[in-house]
Amino acid sequence: MRIELKERTEPRKRQWWHIPLLLFLIAGTIYIIRTNNPDGSPKSGAWPQHETQRCEGGIFGTFYHITYQYPHNIEDSLVAVMNEVDRSLSPFNANSIITSVNQNHDIEVNEMFCEVFALAKHVNEQTSGAFDITVAPLVNAWGFGFQHKEDISDALIDSLLSAIGMDKVKLEGNRVVKSDPRIMLDCSAIAKGYGVDAVGRKLEEMGVKNYLVEIGGEVRMRGTNPSGATWRVGINKPIDDATGETSEIEQVVELTNQSMATSGNYRNYYEEGGKKYAHTINPKTGHPVQHSILSSTVIANDCATADAYATAFMVLGLDSAQQVLSHHPELAAYFIYTDSEGKYSTWNSEKMTKNLVE
């Protein structure tokens, strides 16, 4: 079994979706693992070489890698889909729909925006408010890495909280209605997964049955890999390396017609009382959470759902995340956390067990 590492080149265009979103830190780095028969020969059903297409580049301030079986390269069509997602949901695109919404312009939103908003609303309800796309003002106030924590006061938090909450915003037809004009939406914790799904759907519309789409570590795969085997990805092992240059695999996961997303960043944490905590803000309290989960990986049928729940579990913590999972048998989860002694440990849901490669 060999780990395939792709050389990452400078992206074509960076939107930097991740800068103001401490709540939505995405660990995301995964490895696509190439599997062959024990003797090294391709499995039955391997893709013909001339039908094996690969493309990569930059989008959403991160990188995409797409592998698919098709007679010719259709990267331009796939990039067009990603750009459409950017124009709909990127708060760092001055001409995007979500930017206009945040500036309180009276505009009609498109189908992409409506789909993401509806899913965000649903996950918010299912996680008791742990997933909240209105949390951006709080995240901005704390600053990257909590660099502005000395400036935080209870009065400031209370003021910001009064304009945060999914119950304060709704869709009426194709228009966003806010109860407070200060409300700002940021879909970064779900839009990357949605972008993966949008590319996947485009491939399927064109008749592609075997593919893997990865954007910033969020993945969606269908069919088999080029060797005719089941797709395999690796979840990063926690290593105290602020540069992120040192990577080891914690767990290999096998996926078939599924999607997977990882939230949290165990290389970007703060310490208190001798324990490590991920840089995560609770949208209900306005303060950093002190839960033990450092990395949350979720498998679902679609990547947007996996993306949203992975983020919510970072806010909820291990016990509450397990409770939510008990009500959602369609989800599988794998958590890396610190135990009572401050040591790394892992937990996975029963459904995840069948995906784990020993």
C-alpha positions as CSV (number, residue, x, y, z in Angstrom):
1,M,0.0,0.0,0.0
2,R,1.5,3.3,-1.1
3,I,0.6,6.8,0.0
4,E,0.3,9.1,-3.0
5,L,1.4,12.6,-2.2
6,K,0.7,15.3,-4.8
7,E,3.0,18.2,-5.2
8,R,1.0,21.3,-4.5
9,T,1.5,24.2,-6.7
10,E,0.4,27.8,-6.2
11,P,-3.3,28.1,-6.7
12,R,-4.6,30.2,-9.6
13,K,-6.7,32.5,-7.4
14,R,-7.0,32.7,-3.6
15,Q,-10.2,33.8,-2.0
16,W,-9.0,33.0,1.5
17,W,-12.3,31.7,2.8
18,H,-10.6,30.5,6.0
19,I,-9.1,33.7,7.3
20,P,-11.9,35.0,9.6
21,L,-13.4,31.6,10.5
22,L,-11.8,30.2,13.7
23,L,-14.9,28.3,14.3
24,F,-14.5,26.6,11.0
25,L,-10.8,25.6,11.0
26,I,-10.6,22.7,8.7
27,A,-8.0,20.1,9.2
28,G,-9.0,18.7,5.9
29,T,-5.6,17.4,4.7
30,I,-6.2,13.9,3.5
31,Y,-4.2,11.4,1.5
32,I,-5.6,9.5,-1.4
33,I,-4.2,6.0,-1.1
34,R,-3.6,4.0,-4.3
35,T,-4.4,0.3,-3.8
36,N,-3.4,-2.5,-6.2
37,N,-3.5,-6.3,-6.0
38,P,-0.8,-7.8,-3.7
39,D,1.4,-8.6,-6.7
40,G,1.2,-4.9,-7.8
41,S,-1.0,-5.6,-10.9
42,P,-4.2,-3.6,-11.4
43,K,-7.4,-5.2,-10.2
44,S,-10.1,-6.4,-12.6
45,G,-12.1,-3.3,-13.6
46,A,-9.1,-0.9,-13.7
47,W,-9.7,2.2,-15.8
48,P,-8.1,2.3,-19.2
49,Q,-5.2,4.7,-19.1
50,H,-6.6,7.0,-21.8
51,E,-9.8,7.4,-19.7
52,T,-7.9,8.3,-16.5
53,Q,-8.2,12.1,-16.0
54,R,-6.6,14.1,-13.2
55,C,-6.7,17.9,-12.6
56,E,-5.7,20.1,-9.7
57,G,-5.5,23.8,-8.9
58,G,-6.6,26.5,-6.5
59,I,-10.1,27.5,-5.4
60,F,-11.7,28.9,-2.3
61,G,-8.3,29.8,-0.9
62,T,-7.3,26.1,-0.9
63,F,-6.5,23.4,-3.5
64,Y,-8.6,20.9,-5.4
65,H,-7.7,17.5,-6.8
66,I,-10.1,15.6,-9.0
67,T,-9.6,12.2,-10.5
68,Y,-12.3,10.7,-12.8
69,Q,-12.8,8.2,-15.6
70,Y,-13.8,9.9,-18.8
71,P,-12.7,9.8,-22.5
72,H,-11.3,13.4,-22.3
73,N,-10.4,16.2,-19.9
74,I,-13.4,18.3,-18.8
75,E,-11.6,20.4,-16.2
76,D,-12.9,23.7,-17.6
77,S,-16.5,22.6,-17.0
78,L,-15.6,21.6,-13.4
79,V,-13.8,24.8,-12.7
80,A,-16.8,26.7,-14.0
81,V,-19.0,24.9,-11.4
82,M,-16.5,25.8,-8.6
83,N,-16.5,29.4,-9.7
84,E,-20.3,29.5,-9.6
85,V,-20.2,28.3,-6.0
86,D,-17.7,31.1,-5.3
87,R,-20.0,33.7,-6.9
88,S,-22.8,32.5,-4.8
89,L,-21.3,31.8,-1.4
90,S,-17.9,33.4,-0.9
91,P,-18.0,36.4,1.5
92,F,-14.6,37.4,0.1
93,N,-15.9,37.9,-3.4
94,A,-17.1,41.5,-3.6
95,N,-19.6,40.5,-6.3
96,S,-21.0,37.4,-4.7
97,I,-24.6,36.9,-3.7
98,I,-23.7,36.4,0.0
99,T,-21.7,39.7,0.0
100,S,-24.8,41.5,-1.3
101,V,-26.9,39.8,1.4
102,N,-24.5,40.8,4.1
103,Q,-24.6,44.4,2.8
104,N,-28.4,44.3,3.1
105,H,-29.0,44.7,-0.6
106,D,-32.5,43.7,-1.8
107,I,-31.6,40.9,-4.1
108,E,-32.9,37.5,-5.1
109,V,-30.6,34.6,-4.1
110,N,-30.0,31.7,-6.5
111,E,-30.6,28.0,-6.1
112,M,-27.1,27.2,-4.7
113,F,-27.6,29.8,-2.0
114,C,-31.0,28.4,-1.1
115,E,-29.8,24.8,-0.9
116,V,-26.9,25.7,1.4
117,F,-29.1,27.9,3.6
118,A,-31.7,25.2,4.0
119,L,-29.1,22.6,4.9
120,A,-27.4,25.0,7.4
121,K,-30.7,25.7,9.0
122,H,-31.4,21.9,9.3
123,V,-28.1,21.1,10.8
124,N,-28.4,24.0,13.2
125,E,-31.7,22.6,14.4
126,Q,-30.3,19.0,14.7
127,T,-27.3,20.2,16.7
128,S,-29.1,22.6,19.1
129,G,-27.4,25.6,17.5
130,A,-23.9,24.3,17.5
131,F,-23.7,24.8,13.7
132,D,-24.5,28.5,13.0
133,I,-23.6,30.4,9.8
134,T,-24.3,33.7,11.6
135,V,-21.3,33.4,13.9
136,A,-18.8,35.4,11.8
137,P,-18.9,38.6,13.9
138,L,-17.8,36.6,17.0
139,V,-15.0,34.9,15.1
140,N,-13.8,38.2,13.8
141,A,-13.8,39.8,17.2
142,W,-11.7,37.0,18.8
143,G,-9.3,37.1,15.8
144,F,-7.2,34.4,14.3
145,G,-5.7,32.2,17.0
146,F,-7.6,34.3,19.6
147,Q,-5.1,37.1,19.0
148,H,-7.6,39.7,20.2
149,K,-8.7,37.9,23.4
150,E,-7.3,40.7,25.6
151,D,-9.8,43.0,23.9
152,I,-12.8,40.8,24.6
153,S,-15.2,41.9,27.3
154,D,-18.6,40.5,28.5
155,A,-20.3,43.6,27.1
156,L,-18.8,43.1,23.7
157,I,-19.8,39.4,23.6
158,D,-23.4,40.3,24.8
159,S,-23.6,42.9,22.0
160,L,-22.5,40.5,19.3
161,L,-24.6,37.7,20.5
162,S,-27.7,39.8,20.1
163,A,-27.2,39.7,16.3
164,I,-26.2,36.0,16.1
165,G,-28.5,33.0,15.6
166,M,-30.2,31.1,12.8
167,D,-33.6,32.0,14.3
168,K,-32.9,35.6,13.4
169,V,-32.7,35.0,9.6
170,K,-34.9,33.2,7.1
171,L,-35.7,32.8,3.5
172,E,-39.0,34.2,2.1
173,G,-39.1,33.0,-1.5
174,N,-35.7,33.8,-2.9
175,R,-35.0,36.7,-0.5
176,V,-33.2,36.7,2.8
177,V,-35.0,38.3,5.6
178,K,-33.1,39.4,8.7
179,S,-34.5,40.5,12.1
180,D,-31.4,42.6,12.6
181,P,-29.4,44.3,9.8
182,R,-26.2,43.6,11.7
183,I,-26.6,39.9,10.9
184,M,-23.9,38.5,8.6
185,L,-23.8,35.1,7.0
186,D,-20.7,33.1,6.4
187,C,-21.2,29.6,4.8
188,S,-17.5,28.7,4.8
189,A,-18.0,25.7,7.0
190,I,-20.4,24.1,4.6
191,A,-19.7,25.7,1.2
192,K,-16.5,23.8,0.6
193,G,-18.3,20.6,1.0
194,Y,-21.1,21.9,-1.1
195,G,-18.6,22.8,-3.8
196,V,-17.3,19.2,-3.8
197,D,-20.9,17.9,-4.2
198,A,-21.5,20.4,-7.0
199,V,-18.5,19.1,-8.9
200,G,-19.6,15.5,-8.3
201,R,-23.0,16.2,-9.6
202,K,-21.6,17.8,-12.7
203,L,-19.5,14.7,-13.3
204,E,-22.5,12.5,-12.9
205,E,-24.6,14.6,-15.2
206,M,-21.9,13.9,-17.8
207,G,-22.1,10.2,-17.3
208,V,-19.0,9.8,-15.1
209,K,-19.4,6.8,-12.7
210,N,-16.0,6.6,-11.2
211,Y,-14.5,9.7,-9.6
212,L,-13.0,11.4,-6.6
213,V,-13.4,15.1,-5.9
214,E,-11.3,16.7,-3.1
215,I,-11.3,20.4,-2.2
216,G,-9.2,21.3,0.8
217,G,-9.5,17.8,2.3
218,E,-13.2,17.4,1.9
219,V,-13.9,14.5,-0.5
220,R,-16.7,12.8,-2.4
221,M,-16.1,9.6,-4.3
222,R,-18.2,7.3,-6.4
223,G,-17.4,3.9,-8.0
224,T,-13.8,2.7,-7.9
225,N,-10.3,4.2,-8.1
226,P,-8.1,4.0,-11.3
227,S,-6.8,0.6,-10.2
228,G,-10.4,-0.8,-9.9
229,A,-10.2,-0.9,-6.1
230,T,-12.3,0.9,-3.5
231,W,-11.2,4.5,-2.7
232,R,-9.1,4.9,0.4
233,V,-8.2,8.1,2.2
234,G,-6.1,8.8,5.3
235,I,-6.9,10.9,8.3
236,N,-4.0,12.9,9.7
237,K,-2.3,11.8,12.9
238,P,-2.0,14.6,15.5
239,I,1.6,15.9,15.6
240,D,2.7,19.0,17.4
241,D,3.9,20.8,14.3
242,A,2.7,24.3,13.8
243,T,4.0,24.4,10.3
244,G,1.9,21.5,9.2
245,E,4.8,20.2,7.2
246,T,5.0,16.9,9.2
247,S,2.2,14.5,8.4
248,E,1.5,10.9,9.4
249,I,-1.6,8.8,8.9
250,E,-3.7,8.2,12.0
251,Q,-6.3,6.0,10.3
252,V,-7.0,4.8,6.8
253,V,-10.7,4.9,5.7
254,E,-12.3,3.0,2.9
255,L,-15.1,4.7,1.1
256,T,-17.7,3.6,-1.5
257,N,-20.2,6.0,-2.9
258,Q,-19.8,8.3,0.1
259,S,-18.4,11.6,1.2
260,M,-16.1,12.6,4.0
261,A,-15.2,15.9,5.7
262,T,-12.8,16.7,8.6
263,S,-13.0,19.8,10.9
264,G,-10.7,21.0,13.6
265,N,-7.0,21.5,13.6
266,Y,-4.9,19.8,16.1
267,R,-1.9,21.8,14.9
268,N,-3.6,25.0,15.9
269,Y,-4.8,24.9,19.5
270,Y,-4.5,26.7,22.8
271,E,-3.5,25.2,26.1
272,E,-5.1,25.7,29.4
273,G,-4.6,23.7,32.6
274,G,-2.2,21.5,30.8
275,K,-4.7,20.4,28.2
276,K,-5.0,21.2,24.5
277,Y,-8.2,22.7,23.0
278,A,-8.9,23.5,19.4
279,H,-9.5,27.1,18.4
280,T,-13.3,26.8,18.3
281,I,-15.9,29.4,19.4
282,N,-19.3,28.4,20.7
283,P,-21.9,30.5,18.8
284,K,-24.3,30.2,21.8
285,T,-21.9,31.5,24.4
286,G,-19.6,33.6,22.3
287,H,-16.6,32.1,24.1
288,P,-14.1,29.4,23.2
289,V,-15.2,25.9,23.9
290,Q,-13.3,23.7,26.2
291,H,-14.1,20.3,24.7
292,S,-11.5,17.6,24.1
293,I,-12.2,17.0,20.4
294,L,-9.2,18.2,18.3
295,S,-10.3,16.6,15.0
296,S,-13.8,15.6,13.8
297,T,-14.3,13.4,10.7
298,V,-17.7,12.7,9.4
299,I,-18.9,10.4,6.6
300,A,-22.2,11.1,4.9
301,N,-23.8,10.6,1.5
302,D,-23.1,14.2,0.5
303,C,-20.1,16.3,1.4
304,A,-22.0,19.4,2.5
305,T,-23.7,17.4,5.2
306,A,-20.5,15.8,6.4
307,D,-18.8,19.2,6.4
308,A,-21.5,20.9,8.5
309,Y,-21.8,18.1,11.1
310,A,-18.0,17.8,11.4
311,T,-17.9,21.5,12.4
312,A,-20.9,21.1,14.8
313,F,-19.2,18.3,16.6
314,M,-16.2,20.4,17.3
315,V,-18.5,22.8,19.2
316,L,-20.5,20.1,20.9
317,G,-17.7,18.0,22.3
318,L,-17.4,14.3,22.6
319,D,-20.4,13.5,24.8
320,S,-22.9,15.7,23.0
321,A,-21.6,14.7,19.6
322,Q,-22.2,11.1,20.5
323,Q,-25.8,11.9,21.5
324,V,-26.4,13.6,18.1
325,L,-25.0,10.6,16.3
326,S,-27.3,8.3,18.1
327,H,-30.2,10.1,16.4
328,H,-28.5,10.1,13.0
329,P,-27.7,6.6,11.9
330,E,-27.0,7.9,8.4
331,L,-23.8,9.5,9.7
332,A,-20.5,7.9,10.7
333,A,-17.8,9.7,12.8
334,Y,-14.2,9.4,13.9
335,F,-12.9,11.8,16.6
336,I,-9.3,12.5,17.7
337,Y,-9.4,14.0,21.2
338,T,-7.4,14.5,24.4
339,D,-8.3,12.2,27.3
340,S,-8.4,13.1,31.0
341,E,-4.6,12.9,31.2
342,G,-4.1,15.2,28.2
343,K,-3.0,12.3,25.9
344,Y,-4.3,11.8,22.3
345,S,-7.0,9.2,21.9
346,T,-9.6,8.3,19.3
347,W,-13.3,7.3,19.2
348,N,-15.4,6.2,16.3
349,S,-19.1,5.4,15.9
350,E,-20.2,1.9,15.3
351,K,-21.1,2.7,11.7
352,M,-17.6,4.0,11.1
353,T,-16.1,0.7,12.0
354,K,-16.8,-0.9,8.6
355,N,-15.0,2.0,6.9
356,L,-11.8,1.6,9.0
357,V,-8.9,-0.2,7.4
358,E,-6.8,-2.2,9.9
